Amino acid sequence: MSSTVTQPDQPGQGGDGAQYHWRALEGLYASAPVNQLFESRLDVVSEGHARIIFEVTPSVFHAAGAAHGTIYFKMLDDAAFYAANTLVTDRFLLTTSFNLHFTRPIHGGTVIAEGRWVSGRRRVLVAESRLLDAEGEEVGRGTGTFQRSRIALSGLEGYNSGYCAALSG
């Protein structure tokens, strides 16, 4: 199995390979049907660092008036996943495990999920993420393990659309 990794462009070295990969990952996120259910946007900040901005609305609340735990998982998993996938340019990653901790309820508004790669570069990668509410308070935290799949990123339409947008932008 290949272990191709895109290294970040270094200042003064030129080259846009990492930037194209990151924009393609943003296109992949935007193209996923599940993400049409949420007002959200992925920004790949740098190698190993992704940020997702979500608007949490009452449509995702449980009966007691705060965001349901599935929303925490979605935001934390996505941020960690995309942080890890910045290091893998040829394959789609799969979440193999994810641990999360709820620290405060989310009663709506803008929530930022920050994901950061922790370790691993070949077959298995580990990344962590945290959720910050509109006041900047941490409301959740998670750690995930992600494994390289057999699914080629280049075979995914959303990835290619993001890559093409990066080329033309």
N, C-alpha and C positions, 0 to 999 in steps of 0.2 A: 504494500500500500504506500502511496506517495506521501511525503511529509513536507510539501511545498509550503513555505512561509514567506510572506511578503515582509521585508524589513521596512521600517519607516524611512521616508526620504529625510536625509540629513541636511541641515541648513548649508547652503552653498554647493550641494552636490547635484541639484536638479533632479529630474525624474519624477514622474507622476504616478507610478504604479500603485503605490499605497493609496493615494488620493482617489484614483479611479475605483479601486476595490471598496473603499469606504463609501463612496457615493453609490456604488452598485448595491452595497448592503442596505443603504437607506432606501433605495428603490425596491429592494426585496421586501423590506418591512412594510412599505406603503402598499405593496401589491397583495399582501396576504389578506384573504377575505375576512378573517377574524378581526383585523384592524379597522375594517369599515364599521364595526360596531362601536368604536371608541374614537373620541376626538383626541388624537395623539400624533406625535411626530418624533422620529428618531434622528438624532444628530450624532454621527461618529466624530468624536472630538480629536482623538489621536490613537495610535496603536495601543490596544488594550483598554480603551476608555470610550464608553458610549453613554449617551444621555437620552432619555425619553421623557418628553413633556406630555402629561396627560391632563385632561379636564375631567374631574370626577363629578358626575352629576347624580341627582336623585334616582336616575334609572338603574344605578348599580348598588343602591342601598339595600341593606337587610331591614327587617321589620322594626328595628330599634333606631333607624335613621342615620346609619353610618355605612361606609363602603363595606361590602361583603368581602370576606377573605379571599375569594377567587380573584378579586381585582388586585389585591396586594400581590398574590402569586404572579399574575399576568405581568404586572409592571416590573417586579423584581427579577423574574425569570427572563423576560425580554432584554432588560438592561444588561444582565450578566451574560446572557447568550451572545448578544451582539458585541460586547466587549471582547469576549473570547474569539468570536468569529473574525475579528479584525486581524488575527494572527494566522488564520487559515484561509488561503486564497483559492483553493481548488475544491473543497468539499463543504457541504452543509453540515453543521454540527447538530447533534441530538442531545437533549437534556436527559441524563441518566439518573440524576438524583438532584433534589433541591431541598434545602432546609431553610425555613423562614421563621422570623420572630416578629410578632406584632407588638409594637411598643405604644402606640396611641391610635385612637379611632380617627378616621378621615371623614369629615362632615361635608366635604365638597370643595370645589375650587381646583386650582392648578397644583398638581403634584409632579415633582421631578424625580425620576428614577435614575440614579447614577450607577453605572456598572463599571467594574474594573477587573481586569485579568489579574490572577494571583500567581498561577504556576502551570506548568505543562505546555508543551509546544507540538508534540507529535500526535499521539493517538487520543490522549485524554487531557483536557484542560480544566482548570478550576478558576472560577470567577466569583466575585462577590458583588453585591449591590445594596443600595440603601434608598429609602424613600424619604423625600423632604416635602413637607406640606407648604402651603402658600406663605407661612410665617418663617420658613426655613428650619422648622423643627423636624427631627427625625421621627418618622412614624412607623418604620419597618426596616428590616434588614434581612438579607438572605445570602446563602452561599450555594453555588451549583457546580455540578460536575457535568462536563459536556464531552461527548465522544464524536470523533469523526465518523460520518456515515459514508455510505457508498454513493450518495446523491451528489452529483457534480454541480457546483454552483453555476457553471456555464450553461447547464441544461435547464435552468429555472428562468422563465420569462421575466419575472420581476427583477432579478439580478441583472439580466442583460439590458432591460429598459433603463435601470439606474446607471449602468455602465455607459450606455449610449448617451444618456442625458449629461453625464460627466464629460464625455468627449466633446459634446456640442456646446456645453456651458462654459 
